């Protein structure tokens, strides 16, 4: 570890473009940076796919949205990279926490004139790094990077900041706030450039689950969530009054009393709001990705 001049760190950048679960799992690291540098301005750069979640990051002061590095053509990526560099240089960042193991992203942080560049070893152009460990939880991995500058924070519980109360959200959605709420999201696994349907439990099984809850638990509301993709629409609307088919959103997730879903961003969002989750895992390892939040 090399010491840094803490008095020089006035503007911090968190560089994590995607995806929702990853950004949620970075919140303990963002919180640790805030504690270490209480007067610094913290900015996060993300792509538009996940911009909605940024409004719930309690210790983030500014958000930069950039889709430049997800352009399909090589020329588009190069042009976008230089555009992002110009944007980052405007803010004169003193430190960056890079959440990607990507040499191009490492180069971007260097060309952006950032003095202290933190990330995982093996990523070029960084000057403070820690090993990427395969055997620890994702939240702990991001936190481990901060050891390179003397931050040894053990609090690895992700946390999001609520905007509205449960009663406000449910009332605005026309849902009885006096009943318990079960949120069910049967989709997920879709990110920019990735479509991992293998992470999903079969939709017909979720459908059967909803119908069984209708019969056995008449005193609860079920929010059966659709996603934003065409393939994530719920066409079977033959439900009773206690089941609402709604487009999934962060506020609606935060209004649930329990969340049932696949291994996807909705799981991480719910857990970060302190909501108990029941998650179905497929090919991914729950020891590395399951919520650490207490039930």
Steps between C-alpha positions, in 0.01 A plus 500: 500500500618850415380791706291773342463864592147499638484880490532487120196279451212738435325326210453123482371302203341156526530339156244220468298511180287192556306321634232553766607226738866594469432863580290405803783276619738796469304709750707383800812624320335832418395535865856421610635771268254748647618419855865534402448818296193667658546830316573359156251507213424146384390443140400173336511432126252242373322418177136587438390140563546548875457875544174465696675327789746788549238719666500260795875507565513702818868599487515599132490872421510493120421256219653485153310295242708354218410237242809580293688179576206280400491618139488206258763620255869531580504857370203580721675355805820696431310823442293438809807430712658833406170674568485344846861600569418861410199489732697356792784749457250785546441387858868473602458183703772424754416132554311225320373163620480282188254214541592330170794279413549661162824648366318745273308639795826521692653702216198731495548581869868579440436718195234680703779636718395320821793477740390213725361207299367207703392159372584133469853381429554393143314804368748726327553870570400480867737604778312359803366147476404185685468143379165387361402210723272232359402371845336805658170677450476768231439775757811394689704502178425867436573585862832317481622747238483778758761324711753630247447849645468394863122455529421171672123518536326175596144627447411330170119525523356680192257780573268719295326816618121511487324793338145428611324300770332170423158653561568787258616267222214253536235770528628671186484166317142438614597212728362447851790598731342313791578157350835326484665513160680219319706608200570242229732560205525198270751647253850650504836395366495762223773763494670699223656240272380209719187287501525230767163330497677206662479696826121485495264256663230409248232767464218243520624405847487863614151520352393196697655649814299820459178308457570288807570811710167642377317197633690444825577858607198715428610769746812607304565700186721350231695733273579290193773701330567536129842603370587764242574256214232370264584147614424606859132577453231309686218420260296269723297750702239259632560594861284607791486845659792428735748451213628808321708471182735799504818609329783449745654809657729579789232672707255212451765249603567705813129479591500119524510302823670206328650457152498176299714496187785354303865594550474848352512871581158498668640266765786739581272805505252338737770376738667844503171647621496243781228287339522121553561320171431149379719445196539218252861455388604317186855499363638769732638437848282641780803504731646774279186687396211435740399796720702544817225701665354332810152348442 
